[in-house]
Amino acid sequence: MAEERAIHPASQEFLKILEDIRSLHLAKSKDYGSDTDPFANIRNGAEFVGISPWRGCMVRVCDKIQRLKTYCQKGTLVHESVEDTLMDLACYSILCLVLHREGESDARPDAAAQ
């Protein structure tokens, strides 16, 4: 408990958001993933257009950035709040990192031996 109090309030909020991202990922994986792969939708979309999964995820990151750009220009969003967009952007960024690491691991010569 003393350690929690030593953490700056801004960092406490950051850590709370990380927990929110965890919950969001677990919930959305049930809707978008499969029983065997929480990233199935991203992998399937990337395969459909012939790119690596992490690059497919980058397209989704760009979509969220475009929404934020629209918000900055117009001051409003219709279908999703700025907070929802930022949470999705954070999630997609982490998904992209995971998928990139997977791809890099698959591309290493010693990956076949593992």
Backbone as JSON Lines, residues from 0, in Angstrom:
{"i":0,"aa":"M","n":[0.82,-1.19,0.0],"ca":[0.0,0.0,0.0],"c":[0.87,1.26,0.0]}
{"i":1,"aa":"A","n":[1.96,1.24,0.75],"ca":[2.86,2.4,0.79],"c":[3.46,2.65,-0.58]}
{"i":2,"aa":"E","n":[3.74,1.56,-1.31],"ca":[4.29,1.7,-2.65],"c":[3.29,2.4,-3.57]}
{"i":3,"aa":"E","n":[2.01,2.07,-3.46],"ca":[0.96,2.72,-4.26],"c":[0.95,4.22,-4.0]}
{"i":4,"aa":"R","n":[1.08,4.63,-2.75],"ca":[1.05,6.05,-2.42],"c":[2.29,6.77,-2.94]}
{"i":5,"aa":"A","n":[3.38,6.04,-3.13],"ca":[4.62,6.66,-3.62],"c":[4.55,6.93,-5.12]}
{"i":6,"aa":"I","n":[3.6,6.31,-5.8],"ca":[3.45,6.52,-7.24],"c":[2.7,7.82,-7.48]}
{"i":7,"aa":"H","n":[3.24,8.64,-8.34],"ca":[2.61,9.91,-8.68],"c":[1.2,9.67,-9.22]}
{"i":8,"aa":"P","n":[0.26,10.57,-8.91],"ca":[-1.12,10.39,-9.41],"c":[-1.22,10.22,-10.92]}
{"i":9,"aa":"A","n":[-0.38,10.91,-11.67],"ca":[-0.41,10.75,-13.13],"c":[0.0,9.32,-13.52]}
{"i":10,"aa":"S","n":[0.99,8.78,-12.83],"ca":[1.4,7.4,-13.1],"c":[0.34,6.42,-12.64]}
{"i":11,"aa":"Q","n":[-0.34,6.72,-11.56],"ca":[-1.44,5.87,-11.12],"c":[-2.53,5.82,-12.18]}
{"i":12,"aa":"E","n":[-2.84,6.96,-12.78],"ca":[-3.85,7.01,-13.85],"c":[-3.36,6.21,-15.06]}
{"i":13,"aa":"F","n":[-2.09,6.34,-15.4],"ca":[-1.5,5.58,-16.49],"c":[-1.67,4.08,-16.25]}
{"i":14,"aa":"L","n":[-1.35,3.64,-15.05],"ca":[-1.47,2.21,-14.72],"c":[-2.92,1.75,-14.73]}
{"i":15,"aa":"K","n":[-3.83,2.61,-14.32],"ca":[-5.26,2.28,-14.4],"c":[-5.68,2.1,-15.85]}
{"i":16,"aa":"I","n":[-5.2,2.98,-16.72],"ca":[-5.52,2.87,-18.14],"c":[-4.97,1.57,-18.72]}
{"i":17,"aa":"L","n":[-3.78,1.17,-18.28],"ca":[-3.25,-0.11,-18.74],"c":[-4.18,-1.26,-18.36]}
{"i":18,"aa":"E","n":[-4.75,-1.21,-17.18],"ca":[-5.72,-2.22,-16.77],"c":[-6.98,-2.14,-17.64]}
{"i":19,"aa":"D","n":[-7.41,-0.92,-17.96],"ca":[-8.57,-0.75,-18.85],"c":[-8.27,-1.33,-20.24]}
{"i":20,"aa":"I","n":[-7.05,-1.14,-20.71],"ca":[-6.65,-1.69,-22.01],"c":[-6.68,-3.22,-21.95]}
{"i":21,"aa":"R","n":[-6.22,-3.77,-20.85],"ca":[-6.28,-5.23,-20.67],"c":[-7.71,-5.72,-20.79]}
{"i":22,"aa":"S","n":[-8.61,-5.07,-20.07],"ca":[-10.02,-5.47,-20.11],"c":[-10.61,-5.31,-21.5]}
{"i":23,"aa":"L","n":[-10.28,-4.2,-22.16],"ca":[-10.77,-3.96,-23.51],"c":[-10.29,-5.03,-24.47]}
{"i":24,"aa":"H","n":[-9.02,-5.38,-24.38],"ca":[-8.47,-6.42,-25.24],"c":[-9.18,-7.76,-25.02]}
{"i":25,"aa":"L","n":[-9.36,-8.14,-23.78],"ca":[-10.01,-9.42,-23.49],"c":[-11.45,-9.44,-24.0]}
{"i":26,"aa":"A","n":[-12.16,-8.33,-23.85],"ca":[-13.55,-8.26,-24.31],"c":[-13.62,-8.28,-25.84]}
{"i":27,"aa":"K","n":[-12.8,-7.47,-26.49],"ca":[-12.85,-7.4,-27.95],"c":[-12.33,-8.68,-28.6]}
{"i":28,"aa":"S","n":[-11.41,-9.37,-27.94],"ca":[-10.91,-10.63,-28.5],"c":[-12.03,-11.65,-28.64]}
{"i":29,"aa":"K","n":[-13.0,-11.58,-27.75],"ca":[-14.14,-12.5,-27.83],"c":[-15.0,-12.19,-29.05]}
{"i":30,"aa":"D","n":[-15.08,-10.91,-29.43],"ca":[-15.89,-10.52,-30.58],"c":[-15.15,-10.66,-31.9]}
{"i":31,"aa":"Y","n":[-13.86,-10.35,-31.9],"ca":[-13.12,-10.28,-33.16],"c":[-12.17,-11.46,-33.37]}
{"i":32,"aa":"G","n":[-11.75,-12.09,-32.31],"ca":[-10.81,-13.2,-32.43],"c":[-11.54,-14.51,-32.64]}
{"i":33,"aa":"S","n":[-10.81,-15.59,-32.48],"ca":[-11.4,-16.92,-32.55],"c":[-11.07,-17.65,-31.25]}
{"i":34,"aa":"D","n":[-11.6,-18.85,-31.13],"ca":[-11.32,-19.62,-29.91],"c":[-9.83,-19.94,-29.76]}
{"i":35,"aa":"T","n":[-9.13,-20.01,-30.88],"ca":[-7.72,-20.38,-30.85],"c":[-6.76,-19.22,-31.09]}
{"i":36,"aa":"D","n":[-7.27,-18.07,-31.51],"ca":[-6.39,-16.94,-31.83],"c":[-7.11,-15.61,-31.57]}
{"i":37,"aa":"P","n":[-6.69,-14.89,-30.54],"ca":[-7.34,-13.6,-30.24],"c":[-7.09,-12.54,-31.32]}
{"i":38,"aa":"F","n":[-6.1,-12.77,-32.19],"ca":[-5.77,-11.82,-33.26],"c":[-6.24,-12.31,-34.62]}
{"i":39,"aa":"A","n":[-7.18,-13.25,-34.66],"ca":[-7.61,-13.86,-35.91],"c":[-8.09,-12.84,-36.93]}
{"i":40,"aa":"N","n":[-8.84,-11.84,-36.49],"ca":[-9.36,-10.85,-37.43],"c":[-8.24,-10.07,-38.11]}
{"i":41,"aa":"I","n":[-7.22,-9.73,-37.37],"ca":[-6.1,-8.98,-37.94],"c":[-5.31,-9.88,-38.9]}
{"i":42,"aa":"R","n":[-5.05,-11.1,-38.47],"ca":[-4.31,-12.04,-39.33],"c":[-5.09,-12.32,-40.62]}
{"i":43,"aa":"N","n":[-6.4,-12.54,-40.51],"ca":[-7.22,-12.85,-41.68],"c":[-7.27,-11.68,-42.65]}
{"i":44,"aa":"G","n":[-7.42,-10.47,-42.13],"ca":[-7.45,-9.28,-42.98],"c":[-6.14,-9.09,-43.7]}
{"i":45,"aa":"A","n":[-5.04,-9.29,-42.99],"ca":[-3.71,-9.14,-43.6],"c":[-3.49,-10.2,-44.67]}
{"i":46,"aa":"E","n":[-3.88,-11.43,-44.37],"ca":[-3.73,-12.51,-45.36],"c":[-4.57,-12.22,-46.61]}
{"i":47,"aa":"F","n":[-5.75,-11.67,-46.41],"ca":[-6.65,-11.35,-47.52],"c":[-6.01,-10.43,-48.54]}
{"i":48,"aa":"V","n":[-5.22,-9.45,-48.05],"ca":[-4.58,-8.5,-48.97],"c":[-3.1,-8.8,-49.18]}
{"i":49,"aa":"G","n":[-2.6,-9.89,-48.62],"ca":[-1.25,-10.34,-48.88],"c":[-0.15,-9.57,-48.18]}
{"i":50,"aa":"I","n":[-0.41,-9.13,-46.96],"ca":[0.63,-8.44,-46.18],"c":[0.8,-9.15,-44.85]}
{"i":51,"aa":"S","n":[1.89,-8.84,-44.17],"ca":[2.13,-9.45,-42.86],"c":[1.11,-8.91,-41.85]}
{"i":52,"aa":"P","n":[0.77,-9.71,-40.84],"ca":[-0.22,-9.27,-39.85],"c":[0.11,-7.95,-39.17]}
{"i":53,"aa":"W","n":[1.39,-7.73,-38.85],"ca":[1.7,-6.47,-38.16],"c":[1.47,-5.27,-39.08]}
{"i":54,"aa":"R","n":[1.68,-5.45,-40.39],"ca":[1.39,-4.36,-41.33],"c":[-0.12,-4.16,-41.45]}
{"i":55,"aa":"G","n":[-0.86,-5.24,-41.42],"ca":[-2.32,-5.13,-41.44],"c":[-2.82,-4.36,-40.23]}
{"i":56,"aa":"C","n":[-2.2,-4.6,-39.11],"ca":[-2.56,-3.88,-37.89],"c":[-2.22,-2.4,-38.02]}
{"i":57,"aa":"M","n":[-1.13,-2.09,-38.71],"ca":[-0.75,-0.69,-38.92],"c":[-1.82,0.07,-39.7]}
{"i":58,"aa":"V","n":[-2.51,-0.61,-40.61],"ca":[-3.61,0.03,-41.33],"c":[-4.67,0.49,-40.33]}
{"i":59,"aa":"R","n":[-4.96,-0.35,-39.35],"ca":[-5.95,0.01,-38.34],"c":[-5.47,1.16,-37.46]}
{"i":60,"aa":"V","n":[-4.17,1.17,-37.17],"ca":[-3.58,2.29,-36.43],"c":[-3.79,3.58,-37.22]}
{"i":61,"aa":"C","n":[-3.54,3.52,-38.53],"ca":[-3.72,4.71,-39.39],"c":[-5.17,5.16,-39.41]}
{"i":62,"aa":"D","n":[-6.11,4.2,-39.4],"ca":[-7.53,4.56,-39.35],"c":[-7.85,5.38,-38.1]}
{"i":63,"aa":"K","n":[-7.31,4.95,-36.97],"ca":[-7.57,5.65,-35.71],"c":[-6.91,7.03,-35.72]}
{"i":64,"aa":"I","n":[-5.72,7.13,-36.27],"ca":[-5.05,8.42,-36.37],"c":[-5.86,9.36,-37.27]}
{"i":65,"aa":"Q","n":[-6.41,8.82,-38.35],"ca":[-7.24,9.64,-39.24],"c":[-8.48,10.16,-38.5]}
{"i":66,"aa":"R","n":[-9.08,9.32,-37.65],"ca":[-10.23,9.78,-36.85],"c":[-9.81,10.94,-35.96]}
{"i":67,"aa":"L","n":[-8.66,10.82,-35.34],"ca":[-8.18,11.9,-34.46],"c":[-7.87,13.16,-35.26]}
{"i":68,"aa":"K","n":[-7.34,12.99,-36.45],"ca":[-7.08,14.14,-37.32],"c":[-8.39,14.83,-37.67]}
{"i":69,"aa":"T","n":[-9.41,14.05,-37.98],"ca":[-10.74,14.61,-38.27],"c":[-11.26,15.38,-37.06]}
{"i":70,"aa":"Y","n":[-11.1,14.8,-35.87],"ca":[-11.54,15.47,-34.65],"c":[-10.81,16.81,-34.47]}
{"i":71,"aa":"C","n":[-9.51,16.79,-34.71],"ca":[-8.73,18.03,-34.57],"c":[-9.19,19.1,-35.55]}
{"i":72,"aa":"Q","n":[-9.6,18.69,-36.73],"ca":[-10.04,19.64,-37.75],"c":[-11.47,20.11,-37.54]}
{"i":73,"aa":"K","n":[-12.36,19.19,-37.14],"ca":[-13.79,19.52,-37.04],"c":[-14.29,19.74,-35.63]}
{"i":74,"aa":"G","n":[-13.57,19.19,-34.65],"ca":[-13.99,19.34,-33.26],"c":[-15.04,18.36,-32.81]}
{"i":75,"aa":"T","n":[-15.47,17.45,-33.67],"ca":[-16.47,16.46,-33.29],"c":[-16.19,15.14,-34.01]}
{"i":76,"aa":"L","n":[-16.71,14.08,-33.41],"ca":[-16.75,12.76,-34.03],"c":[-18.16,12.24,-33.86]}
{"i":77,"aa":"V","n":[-18.64,11.47,-34.82],"ca":[-20.03,11.01,-34.79],"c":[-20.19,9.65,-34.14]}
{"i":78,"aa":"H","n":[-19.37,8.69,-34.51],"ca":[-19.64,7.31,-34.11],"c":[-18.79,6.8,-32.94]}
{"i":79,"aa":"E","n":[-17.82,7.53,-32.52],"ca":[-16.9,7.04,-31.5],"c":[-16.27,8.25,-30.82]}
{"i":80,"aa":"S","n":[-16.15,8.19,-29.51],"ca":[-15.57,9.32,-28.79],"c":[-14.06,9.37,-28.98]}
{"i":81,"aa":"V","n":[-13.49,10.51,-28.66],"ca":[-12.03,10.67,-28.73],"c":[-11.38,9.67,-27.77]}
{"i":82,"aa":"E","n":[-11.96,9.51,-26.58],"ca":[-11.39,8.57,-25.61],"c":[-11.42,7.14,-26.15]}
{"i":83,"aa":"D","n":[-12.54,6.73,-26.75],"ca":[-12.62,5.39,-27.33],"c":[-11.58,5.23,-28.44]}
{"i":84,"aa":"T","n":[-11.42,6.25,-29.26],"ca":[-10.45,6.2,-30.35],"c":[-9.03,6.08,-29.81]}
{"i":85,"aa":"L","n":[-8.71,6.85,-28.77],"ca":[-7.38,6.77,-28.18],"c":[-7.13,5.41,-27.53]}
{"i":86,"aa":"M","n":[-8.14,4.85,-26.88],"ca":[-8.0,3.51,-26.29],"c":[-7.76,2.48,-27.38]}
{"i":87,"aa":"D","n":[-8.53,2.55,-28.46],"ca":[-8.33,1.62,-29.58],"c":[-6.94,1.79,-30.18]}
{"i":88,"aa":"L","n":[-6.5,3.03,-30.31],"ca":[-5.17,3.3,-30.86],"c":[-4.09,2.66,-29.98]}
{"i":89,"aa":"A","n":[-4.24,2.8,-28.68],"ca":[-3.28,2.18,-27.75],"c":[-3.3,0.66,-27.9]}
{"i":90,"aa":"C","n":[-4.49,0.09,-27.99],"ca":[-4.61,-1.37,-28.16],"c":[-3.99,-1.82,-29.46]}
{"i":91,"aa":"Y","n":[-4.31,-1.15,-30.55],"ca":[-3.74,-1.53,-31.84],"c":[-2.23,-1.39,-31.85]}
{"i":92,"aa":"S","n":[-1.7,-0.39,-31.17],"ca":[-0.25,-0.22,-31.09],"c":[0.4,-1.42,-30.4]}
{"i":93,"aa":"I","n":[-0.21,-1.88,-29.33],"ca":[0.32,-3.04,-28.61],"c":[0.15,-4.3,-29.45]}
{"i":94,"aa":"L","n":[-1.02,-4.45,-30.09],"ca":[-1.23,-5.6,-30.97],"c":[-0.18,-5.62,-32.08]}
{"i":95,"aa":"C","n":[0.09,-4.47,-32.63],"ca":[1.08,-4.35,-33.69],"c":[2.46,-4.79,-33.18]}
{"i":96,"aa":"L","n":[2.8,-4.38,-32.0],"ca":[4.09,-4.77,-31.4],"c":[4.16,-6.29,-31.24]}
{"i":97,"aa":"V","n":[3.12,-6.89,-30.72],"ca":[3.09,-8.35,-30.54],"c":[3.23,-9.05,-31.89]}
{"i":98,"aa":"L","n":[2.45,-8.61,-32.87],"ca":[2.5,-9.23,-34.2],"c":[3.85,-9.02,-34.87]}
{"i":99,"aa":"H","n":[4.44,-7.85,-34.69],"ca":[5.77,-7.58,-35.25],"c":[6.8,-8.51,-34.62]}
{"i":100,"aa":"R","n":[6.74,-8.65,-33.32],"ca":[7.68,-9.56,-32.64],"c":[7.5,-11.0,-33.13]}
{"i":101,"aa":"E","n":[6.26,-11.42,-33.31],"ca":[6.0,-12.76,-33.85],"c":[6.63,-12.9,-35.24]}
{"i":102,"aa":"G","n":[6.43,-11.92,-36.09],"ca":[6.97,-11.96,-37.44],"c":[8.48,-11.96,-37.47]}
{"i":103,"aa":"E","n":[9.07,-11.15,-36.6],"ca":[10.52,-11.11,-36.52],"c":[11.06,-12.45,-36.02]}
{"i":104,"aa":"S","n":[10.36,-13.04,-35.08],"ca":[10.77,-14.34,-34.56],"c":[10.68,-15.4,-35.65]}
{"i":105,"aa":"D","n":[9.61,-15.35,-36.45],"ca":[9.43,-16.31,-37.54],"c":[10.48,-16.13,-38.62]}
{"i":106,"aa":"A","n":[10.99,-14.91,-38.77],"ca":[11.94,-14.61,-39.85],"c":[13.37,-14.96,-39.47]}
{"i":107,"aa":"R","n":[13.65,-15.16,-38.18],"ca":[15.01,-15.48,-37.76],"c":[15.39,-16.9,-38.18]}
{"i":108,"aa":"P","n":[16.62,-17.1,-38.63],"ca":[17.05,-18.43,-39.08],"c":[16.91,-19.5,-38.0]}
{"i":109,"aa":"D","n":[17.1,-19.12,-36.72],"ca":[17.01,-20.11,-35.65],"c":[15.57,-20.39,-35.21]}
{"i":110,"aa":"A","n":[14.58,-19.67,-35.78],"ca":[13.18,-19.85,-35.38],"c":[12.67,-21.23,-35.71]}
{"i":111,"aa":"A","n":[13.13,-21.82,-36.81],"ca":[12.67,-23.14,-37.21],"c":[13.1,-24.2,-36.2]}
{"i":112,"aa":"A","n":[14.22,-23.97,-35.55],"ca":[14.72,-24.93,-34.57],"c":[13.95,-24.89,-33.25]}
{"i":113,"aa":"Q","n":[13.21,-23.82,-33.04],"ca":[12.51,-23.66,-31.76],"c":[11.19,-24.36,-31.74]}
